Structure formats: C-alpha cells, structure tokens
Amino acid sequence: MNPEELLQTAQKGFHMTLGATAAVIESLQDARKREENTAKLRQDWGQLSEELVQKGQQTEQEARIFVDGLLNQGKSGATSSSGAASAPDMPTAPPEVQQDLQTLTEQLAALRQELEQLRNQQSPD
C-alpha cells in the first residue's frame, strides 16, 4: 500500500468515525433522529458507511469553519481598540461543544502528523 492510499484510507476512516459520532450525538439529542439512525442500521453496511463518511466530511467542514471563526474572533478581539470580547454576528457554542471541537481538532492534528511521519518513513531517500 503506497502512502497516498494509506492517507486516503485513514481520512475515510476518520470521516466515518466523525460521522458516526455525529449520528450518535444527534440520536441522544433528538428522538426522531434516534429512530432514523436506528432504521439506517438495518440497511446495507456499504451504503451506511458512505453516508457516515459524507456526514463526517460535512461535520469536519463545519468544525473548521467554526474553529476558524473562533480564531479570527480571538485575533480581532485582541487587536480591537474597544476591547470587545466577541463579535455580535459570531455564533457561540456551549462549553461542552467547544471542548469537543478542541479535542477533535487535536486528534485530527495528531493523525495528520502521524500520517506525515509514515509518508516520510516510506518515501525513498
């Protein structure tokens, strides 16, 4: 398996895990979603895994946008002469969600670093 295939497989696994986590969280928060997700477990596993990958990709994009917004908010708040801590148009998330995003971001960074190390080990010198 070449490094590019390994990277794609790892990314797909990450997105599937992220999608499954998002589905579980939705199920815990909403009874209707719980029923939908339970019904999906009865369908073809290949189709379910593709749906989870897509959900994971969407969740990752949303998390990136949110984290980038927080970082930009922090930068603009630090340079603001008015000393305002938050922009009125930026959504805020509960502390648990912010902690989850921070944890996922750290896990993603660790995975990328590990993949880069694997690429460097397998690349011909």
Residue pairs with C-beta under 8 A, 6 or more apart in sequence:
1 9
2 122
3 118
3 119
3 122
3 123
6 115
6 118
7 115
7 119
10 111
10 115
12 53
14 56
14 108
14 111
15 52
15 53
15 54
15 56
15 57
15 60
16 49
16 52
16 53
16 56
17 56
18 55
18 56
18 59
18 60
18 104
19 51
19 52
19 53
19 54
19 55
19 56
19 57
19 59
20 52
20 56
21 59
22 55
22 56
22 59
23 33
23 37
23 52
23 55
24 37
26 33
26 34
26 37
27 33
27 34
27 37
27 38
28 34
40 48
40 51
41 48
60 108
63 101
63 104
63 105
66 91
66 93
66 101
67 101
67 105
69 90
69 91
70 90
70 98
73 86
73 87
73 90
76 87
77 83
77 84
77 85
77 86
77 87
86 92
93 101
